[in-house]
Amino acid sequence: MDEKREIRNTAFQVQVTGEEEEKRTVEGYALLFGISSDGLSFEEVIDRGALDGVIEKSDVFALLNHNQSRGILARCTNGNGSLSLSVDSKGLKYRFEAPKTALGDELLENIRRGEISVSSFCFDVEKDTWEKKRDGVWKRTVSKIGNLYDIAPVYNAAYSKTSVYMRGKEQAEAEFARQNNENLEEYYSNIEKSLNI
């Protein structure tokens, strides 16, 4: 996987809807705006405008557990296709008809049994900010998603720990330390000037 890609999960329930005889419509929220993340070594919030214009330029797959090698469930290319993606006040909602394939049948059976109950998404970040909160926890605010790669009904809600998470956090910590050092140097320099040293 590309080192810049990140994966996040939502606790919003995945559902199967449709006619009683053959329910094959899968829907859920891949991401929720303004909700603090769980399971990371830092807090993360995605701004409401972070997806503006992203769906229209992305090629997004619906995958089972982010595993493209098993096949795709649906696809949205530049806003069109068998995968419906819509942004509302809550977040990114997805909807698709599970294909009549072994993978589609596996997904439906696992949702019905409760084995799959949450969603996830794979993306990269175009613009974000980091700040250290008073309690010492780092907070990342994602204001612009660069690309959306996939949405996925997943088996568990454990956050993926890829190098980009830690690299981003380490960069923020280094910048914070550098700024503190510059402030200290300026402080001591001003003291020396006032004492004519």
C-alpha positions in Angstrom: 0.0 0.0 0.0 1.2 3.5 -0.7 2.9 5.0 2.4 0.7 8.1 2.3 -2.5 6.2 2.4 -4.3 6.0 5.8 -7.2 3.9 7.0 -9.8 4.9 9.5 -12.9 3.1 10.9 -16.3 4.3 12.0 -18.5 2.7 14.6 -21.6 3.5 12.5 -23.4 0.2 11.7 -23.4 -1.3 8.3 -26.8 -2.5 7.2 -28.4 -4.7 4.5 -31.6 -3.3 3.1 -33.9 -4.2 0.2 -36.9 -6.5 -0.6 -37.5 -9.2 2.0 -36.9 -12.0 -0.5 -33.4 -10.9 -1.6 -31.9 -8.1 0.5 -28.6 -7.2 -1.3 -28.3 -3.4 -0.7 -25.4 -2.6 1.6 -25.1 0.9 3.2 -23.3 2.7 5.9 -21.1 5.7 6.7 -17.5 5.3 5.8 -16.5 8.5 7.8 -18.1 10.8 10.2 -17.4 14.6 10.4 -16.4 16.3 13.6 -16.1 13.1 15.7 -12.9 12.4 17.6 -11.2 9.2 16.7 -10.6 6.3 19.0 -7.8 3.8 19.1 -5.0 6.0 17.8 -2.1 7.4 19.8 -3.5 10.8 19.1 -7.0 12.4 18.6 -8.2 13.0 15.1 -11.1 15.0 13.7 -12.2 15.3 10.1 -13.7 18.7 9.1 -17.0 18.9 7.3 -15.4 20.4 4.2 -12.6 17.8 3.9 -14.3 15.9 1.1 -15.3 18.9 -1.1 -14.5 17.9 -4.7 -12.8 14.7 -3.7 -15.5 12.2 -4.9 -15.6 13.8 -8.3 -11.9 13.2 -8.9 -11.4 9.8 -7.2 -11.7 6.2 -8.3 -13.2 4.5 -5.2 -13.6 0.8 -4.6 -16.0 -0.9 -2.2 -13.8 -3.7 -0.7 -14.3 -6.3 1.9 -11.8 -5.5 4.7 -9.7 -3.3 2.4 -8.6 -6.4 0.5 -8.6 -5.7 -3.2 -7.0 -9.0 -4.1 -10.3 -10.8 -3.2 -12.2 -8.7 -5.8 -14.3 -5.6 -5.6 -17.9 -5.2 -4.5 -18.6 -1.9 -6.3 -16.9 1.1 -7.8 -17.4 4.8 -8.1 -15.3 6.5 -10.8 -15.4 10.3 -10.7 -18.8 10.2 -8.9 -20.4 7.6 -11.1 -20.8 3.8 -11.0 -22.2 0.9 -9.0 -21.0 2.5 -5.7 -23.1 5.5 -4.6 -21.2 8.0 -2.4 -22.9 11.0 -0.9 -21.7 13.6 1.6 -24.3 14.9 4.1 -24.1 16.7 7.4 -23.1 13.5 9.2 -20.3 12.3 6.9 -19.6 10.1 3.8 -22.5 7.7 3.2 -22.1 4.8 0.8 -24.6 2.4 -0.8 -24.2 -0.4 -3.3 -25.9 -3.6 -4.4 -23.8 -6.6 -3.3 -22.8 -8.5 -6.4 -24.1 -12.0 -6.9 -20.7 -13.5 -6.4 -19.0 -15.5 -3.7 -17.5 -12.3 -2.3 -20.9 -10.5 -2.3 -22.6 -13.5 -0.7 -19.9 -13.7 2.0 -20.3 -10.0 2.8 -24.1 -10.3 3.1 -23.9 -13.4 5.3 -21.3 -11.8 7.6 -23.4 -8.6 8.0 -26.5 -10.6 8.7 -24.6 -12.7 11.4 -23.2 -9.6 13.0 -19.6 -10.5 12.1 -19.2 -7.3 10.1 -20.8 -4.2 11.7 -18.5 -1.3 11.0 -17.0 0.6 8.1 -13.7 2.0 7.2 -12.1 4.1 4.5 -8.7 4.5 2.9 -7.5 8.0 2.0 -4.6 10.4 1.8 -4.4 13.9 3.3 -3.9 17.1 1.4 -4.1 19.4 4.3 -4.1 19.0 8.1 -3.0 20.7 11.3 -1.5 19.3 14.5 -1.7 20.8 17.9 -0.6 19.6 21.3 -3.5 19.9 23.8 -3.1 20.9 27.4 -3.4 17.2 28.5 -0.4 16.4 26.3 -2.4 14.5 23.7 -1.8 15.5 20.1 -4.8 16.5 18.0 -4.9 16.3 14.3 -7.5 18.1 12.3 -7.9 16.9 8.7 -9.2 19.9 6.7 -8.7 18.4 3.2 -8.6 14.9 2.0 -6.5 14.5 -1.1 -7.8 11.2 -2.5 -10.3 8.6 -1.4 -9.2 5.1 -2.4 -11.8 2.7 -0.9 -14.6 2.2 1.5 -14.8 -1.1 3.3 -17.2 -3.0 5.5 -14.7 -4.5 8.0 -14.6 -7.2 10.6 -13.1 -5.1 13.4 -12.7 -1.5 14.3 -9.0 -1.7 15.2 -7.2 1.3 13.6 -4.4 0.5 11.2 -1.0 1.6 12.6 0.9 2.6 9.4 4.1 4.6 9.3 2.3 7.7 8.1 0.5 8.1 11.4 3.6 8.1 13.4 5.6 10.1 10.9 2.9 12.8 10.9 2.8 12.9 14.7 6.7 12.9 14.9 6.8 15.9 12.5 4.3 17.8 14.6 6.3 17.0 17.8 9.6 18.1 16.1 8.0 21.3 15.0 6.6 22.0 18.5 10.1 21.3 20.0 11.8 23.5 17.4 9.4 26.4 18.1 9.9 26.0 21.9 13.7 26.1 21.4 13.5 29.2 19.2 11.3 30.9 21.9 13.8 29.9 24.6 16.8 31.2 22.6 14.9 34.5 22.0 14.0 34.7 25.7 17.7 34.2 26.8 18.9 36.6 24.1 16.6 39.3 25.4 17.8 38.7 28.9 21.4 39.0 27.8 20.7 42.2 25.9 18.9 43.7 28.9 21.9 42.8 31.1 24.4 44.0 28.4 26.2 40.6 28.4 
